[in-house]
Amino acid sequence: MPRFAERRQERRENRQERREERQHSRRCSSKASISSSKHSVASSCSSTSSSDSDSSEDFNNTYVMREKLLAVGDDFEIKKASHRRGGRIGHTAFYVDNKVARARTTINLRESRRGDVLFQIQERKLRARDAMAIEDGDGRKVAEIKKRAVGVVRENFVVKVRDDTNWQIHGSILDHKFTVKEGGKTIVEVHKNWATPLKDAYFIEIDEECDDPALALMVVIGLEDMAED
């Protein structure tokens, strides 16, 4: 099985494990609230509930990223963010290598600073960009962002994923307020609705049914890069 397919299968299994952990956490919390003796129940359930809540629910597929880092060519981190606690920042989830040269821009997404490349974008700067390819770590194209004209002055984007799925983009990319939909269902929401200690940051919420959160994040990065042209 190709490495890309193996990662997708592993992510599906991880999502199933998180669902089972959350169900266990809720059962334990319910038992603790019903019991008249808090201390007798807390020994087996409360510690599991609190740790599972922090790891599985608070920071589940919600990320925070700084604005305008692509333009200056700096490497940067994508961190987890807490959905339930209004944007509290968690650990680093992905690293982005952003190399801006005279004629080419290369953006690499990794799970660790020196880890394997998950996805990459390589673009020549001296040509008009109506499309942007996203490749996996082996250089195979897995998605393409296409710019299309809407009306006279407004532009919109569509993403072709693995040649058989369209993701539609709705909203303002420059304002970091947009959604990505597949078949009418929102799978990614980008917004600035929460306060955060990070200056000029925005949030990316990815539906847990999305097969590949890393690819969804790379699409958001590519959209921002194209929108700044």
Protein Blocks (a to p, Z undefined) as FASTA:
>chain_A
ZZklmmmmmmmmmmmmmmmmmmmmmmmmmmmmmpmblklmmmmmmmmmmmmmmmmmmmgo
iacddehklmnopacddddddfkloopacddfbdcdddddfkbccddddfbfklccfbdc
dddfkbccfbdcdddfkopafbdcddddehjllccddddeehiaccddedjfklopacdd
eehiafbdcdfkbccfbghiacddddfklmblmlmmmmmmmmmmmmmZZ
